Amino acid sequence: MKPDQEAKSRSQERFGQFAERYVTSQSHAKGSDLDRLFEIANPQADWLVLDVATGGGHTALKFAPHVQSVIASDLTFKMLAAAKEFIRGKGGRNVTFEQTEAEHLPFASDRFDLVTCRIAPHHFSDCAGFIREGQRVLKEGGMLLVQDHLLPEDQTAARLIDAFERLRDPSHQRAFSRSEWVGMFEQGGLQVVHTQEILKRHDLLPWAGRQGCSAETLAQLREMIKTAPPPAADWFEGEALDTLEASFCNHHLLIAGRRM
């Protein structure tokens, strides 16, 4: 099996196993970051929207009442089925569902007004390929709007933080710094029109629990935060690490680019 196929298989296995946890995850379901994505997009009633790697379906549901229609896509069938049940249960009738790979979108060029992808590209085997595909399926003037994990520009800290994420979730491929994201957008034929950093604080136990981490893995995650050298320690901002209330921060980037 090729490396990219192995990566996709890991993602399908893990997110098929934990699909319901992502539907009910409050970190994914709501928050100022999801509201901010909506504000940046400024959706219009006649738009056709594609939500890539929809996960629990929260982004698709956020946009659905304000546009003509949304296609929610995901690599993992069980995740897509869970998202469909969730969205239909919330009254989302203008959302359709398709199982797709982010790097190989089965849609015609120049079709969508908006392509969204929230807290997912760190799982992709070819993030630059996803961006090129997003650009291809957009209409002229359309927007690709992404939210994902952000790494510091310091390479040593970035590698440690990426390893921390991968320990919790082996299907994690890699995250990127702001400069890397901007470079991928520009090389993919998009004009970057907005970037914004979001700081998210997570309670360590439920965050690890969404991926079914063992007690041993949880202890390793805790120790990585406690022993991280600066600037990684400053990035984590760990609190109460020896208690049940242990928490840390991760950073997200909101980035929007237009097809010109």
matplotlib code that plots the C-alpha trace (Angstrom):
import matplotlib.pyplot as plt

x = [0.0, 1.3, 2.1, -0.9, -3.2, -1.9, -2.6, -6.2, -6.8, -5.7, -8.0, -10.9, -10.3, -10.0, -12.8, -15.1, -14.5, -14.9, -17.4, -20.1, -17.6, -16.9, -20.6, -21.1, -17.7, -18.5, -15.1, -16.2, -19.9, -19.7, -17.5, -16.3, -14.1, -17.1, -18.9, -15.8, -15.6, -19.2, -18.5, -15.5, -17.4, -20.4, -22.6, -25.3, -28.6, -27.8, -24.4, -23.4, -21.1, -18.8, -17.7, -14.6, -13.9, -17.1, -16.5, -19.5, -21.2, -21.1, -19.7, -22.1, -25.0, -23.8, -23.9, -26.9, -29.7, -28.1, -27.2, -28.9, -27.3, -24.3, -22.5, -20.9, -18.0, -15.8, -13.4, -14.9, -18.3, -19.3, -18.4, -20.5, -23.4, -23.1, -23.0, -26.1, -28.1, -27.0, -27.8, -31.1, -32.0, -31.4, -33.6, -30.9, -32.7, -30.5, -27.4, -26.3, -23.5, -20.7, -17.8, -14.7, -10.9, -9.9, -7.0, -9.2, -12.6, -15.1, -16.7, -16.6, -14.3, -15.8, -18.7, -18.7, -19.0, -17.4, -15.3, -14.8, -12.6, -12.5, -10.0, -9.2, -6.2, -3.7, -5.0, -4.5, -1.6, -1.3, -2.5, -1.1, -3.0, -6.2, -5.7, -5.2, -8.4, -10.2, -9.1, -10.1, -13.7, -14.2, -15.9, -13.9, -14.0, -15.0, -13.4, -11.5, -11.9, -9.8, -9.4, -6.7, -4.0, -1.2, 2.4, 5.0, 7.6, 10.3, 11.1, 12.2, 9.0, 6.9, 8.3, 7.5, 4.0, 3.3, 4.7, 2.3, -0.7, 0.4, 0.8, -2.8, -4.0, -1.8, -3.8, -2.4, -0.2, 1.3, 0.3, 1.8, 3.0, 1.3, 4.0, 3.6, -0.2, 0.2, 2.7, 0.5, -2.5, -0.5, 1.2, -2.3, -3.6, -5.4, -5.1, -4.9, -7.5, -7.6, -5.5, -6.3, -4.9, -7.3, -6.2, -8.2, -7.8, -8.6, -9.2, -6.6, -8.8, -11.8, -9.5, -7.5, -10.6, -12.1, -9.4, -9.6, -6.2, -5.0, -3.8, -0.3, -0.7, -2.4, 0.5, 2.9, 0.9, 0.9, 4.7, 5.3, 3.6, 5.3, 8.8, 8.5, 11.3, 10.5, 9.0, 6.9, 6.0, 4.9, 2.8, 1.1, 0.4, -0.2, -2.2, -2.9, -1.1, -0.9, -4.7, -7.9, -8.4, -5.2, -5.5, -3.4, -3.7, -3.4, -3.4, -5.5, -5.3, -8.2, -7.1, -9.2, -8.2, -10.0, -9.7, -8.9]
y = [0.0, 3.5, 6.0, 8.2, 5.2, 4.1, 7.6, 7.6, 4.1, 5.3, 8.3, 6.2, 3.6, 6.2, 8.6, 5.7, 4.4, 7.8, 9.5, 10.1, 11.8, 14.4, 15.1, 15.8, 17.6, 21.1, 22.3, 21.4, 22.2, 25.9, 28.7, 32.1, 30.5, 29.0, 32.3, 34.0, 31.7, 32.6, 36.3, 36.1, 34.2, 36.5, 33.8, 34.8, 33.1, 31.9, 30.2, 26.6, 25.6, 22.6, 21.6, 19.3, 16.8, 17.8, 15.6, 16.0, 18.3, 21.5, 23.8, 22.5, 23.1, 26.6, 27.7, 25.7, 28.1, 31.0, 29.5, 27.7, 24.3, 22.7, 19.5, 17.9, 15.6, 13.3, 10.5, 8.3, 6.8, 6.3, 10.0, 11.1, 9.0, 10.5, 14.0, 13.3, 12.0, 15.1, 17.6, 16.0, 16.0, 19.8, 20.4, 20.8, 19.8, 21.6, 19.5, 16.5, 14.1, 12.6, 10.4, 12.0, 12.5, 16.1, 15.8, 14.4, 16.2, 14.6, 17.8, 19.9, 23.0, 26.4, 25.1, 26.5, 29.9, 28.8, 25.8, 25.4, 23.0, 23.3, 21.5, 18.8, 19.5, 18.3, 14.8, 15.2, 13.4, 16.2, 19.5, 21.5, 19.1, 19.8, 23.6, 23.2, 21.1, 23.7, 26.4, 24.3, 23.8, 27.4, 29.9, 33.0, 35.2, 32.3, 31.7, 28.9, 29.2, 27.0, 26.7, 24.3, 23.7, 26.3, 25.7, 28.3, 29.4, 28.0, 24.6, 22.9, 23.9, 23.0, 19.5, 18.9, 20.2, 18.1, 15.0, 15.8, 15.9, 12.7, 10.8, 11.6, 10.8, 8.7, 9.7, 13.3, 14.0, 17.4, 21.0, 24.1, 27.6, 30.7, 31.3, 27.8, 28.2, 31.5, 30.0, 27.0, 29.3, 31.5, 28.6, 27.1, 30.1, 31.9, 35.5, 35.5, 38.0, 37.2, 35.4, 35.3, 33.3, 31.7, 30.5, 27.5, 26.1, 22.4, 20.3, 17.6, 14.6, 15.0, 16.2, 12.9, 10.9, 11.8, 9.7, 6.9, 7.5, 5.0, 6.0, 5.5, 7.8, 10.4, 10.3, 10.8, 13.7, 15.4, 14.9, 16.4, 19.6, 19.7, 19.2, 21.2, 23.8, 27.3, 28.4, 25.2, 25.6, 29.2, 27.8, 25.2, 27.4, 24.3, 24.7, 22.5, 19.7, 17.4, 17.5, 16.3, 19.9, 19.8, 22.0, 23.4, 25.7, 25.0, 27.6, 27.6, 29.7, 31.0, 31.7, 32.8, 33.0, 34.0, 32.5, 35.6]
z = [0.0, -0.9, 1.9, 1.0, 0.9, 4.3, 5.6, 4.3, 5.7, 9.1, 8.9, 7.8, 10.6, 13.4, 12.4, 11.6, 15.1, 16.8, 14.4, 17.0, 19.4, 16.7, 16.1, 19.9, 20.3, 21.6, 20.3, 16.8, 17.1, 18.1, 19.1, 18.0, 15.3, 13.5, 13.7, 12.4, 9.4, 8.6, 8.9, 6.6, 3.9, 4.0, 2.3, -0.2, -0.8, -4.4, -3.5, -4.0, -1.2, -0.8, 2.7, 2.5, 5.3, 6.9, 10.0, 12.2, 9.7, 11.9, 9.2, 6.5, 8.9, 9.8, 6.2, 4.9, 6.0, 4.2, 0.8, -2.0, -1.3, 0.4, -0.5, 2.6, 1.7, 3.7, 3.2, 5.9, 5.2, 8.9, 9.6, 6.6, 7.9, 11.3, 9.9, 7.7, 10.7, 12.7, 9.9, 9.0, 12.7, 12.8, 9.8, 7.1, 3.9, 1.4, 2.2, 0.2, 1.1, -0.9, 0.0, -1.5, -1.1, -0.4, -2.9, -5.7, -5.7, -8.1, -9.1, -12.3, -12.4, -11.8, -9.9, -6.3, -4.9, -1.6, -0.5, 3.2, 5.2, 9.0, 11.4, 8.9, 6.5, 9.1, 8.2, 4.4, 2.7, 0.2, 1.6, -1.4, -3.7, -1.7, -2.2, -5.9, -6.1, -4.1, -6.5, -9.5, -8.4, -7.4, -9.7, -10.7, -7.6, -5.4, -2.0, -0.4, 3.4, 5.7, 9.4, 10.7, 13.3, 13.2, 14.0, 15.1, 12.6, 14.9, 13.4, 16.6, 18.4, 15.3, 15.2, 18.9, 18.6, 15.5, 17.3, 20.3, 17.9, 16.2, 19.5, 20.3, 16.8, 14.6, 11.5, 12.0, 9.0, 9.7, 10.4, 8.9, 9.9, 8.7, 6.1, 4.8, 4.5, 2.6, 0.3, -0.5, -1.2, -3.5, -5.3, -5.7, -7.6, -4.8, -3.7, 0.1, 1.4, 5.1, 7.8, 11.5, 14.4, 16.9, 20.3, 21.6, 25.1, 25.5, 28.6, 28.2, 29.3, 26.9, 24.1, 24.4, 25.0, 21.6, 20.1, 22.6, 24.1, 26.7, 30.2, 29.0, 26.0, 28.2, 30.6, 27.7, 26.3, 29.8, 30.1, 26.6, 27.7, 31.1, 29.7, 26.5, 26.1, 25.0, 22.6, 22.5, 26.2, 25.5, 22.6, 24.8, 27.8, 29.9, 33.1, 36.1, 34.4, 37.4, 38.0, 36.3, 35.1, 33.0, 30.0, 27.1, 24.1, 20.5, 17.8, 14.6, 11.5, 9.5, 6.0, 3.0, -0.6, -3.8, -7.2, -9.4]

ax = plt.figure().add_subplot(projection="3d")
ax.plot(x, y, z, "-o")
ax.set_aspect("equal")
plt.show()
